[in-house]
């Protein structure tokens, strides 16, 4: 164990308001998928809004009501990858174009955090910006270009 966990963020711009008929199926699946994440091996934490159910009320950009954020913490890249691509989450992920606009820029970032740390919206958005501006690196990366957790001596 390195004393680090993996944080992930992904953002997306929905095609219509959350309370619209176009998003009804997406919204209906949120409790099931969030519960699945929480039961998954290696899950540590997920961001929730003031309502405490999910993060759909959180706004990473106050001027954009259609931009949503999802942020969570996992024990490892493998644990997050298994949840993302080897559970029913993949069924929902495969339908994302029904509910979300295709973004031209990076919309995801992974990064290592000291165990026990919980990322803020601002921190998560900074990591997406790092991937957008500099590409994947040790401080912000993607599933395609992962980096190992820092050595224990690097922990602050």
Protein Blocks (a to p, Z undefined) as FASTA:
>chain_A
ZZiacddddddddfbdfkbmklmmmmmmmmmmmmmmmmpghiabdcddfkomammlpcfb
lklmkbccdddddfbfklmmmmmmmcfklmmmmmmmmmpccdfbdcbdcddddehiacdf
klmmmmmmmmmmnopafkbccfklccddddfklpZZ
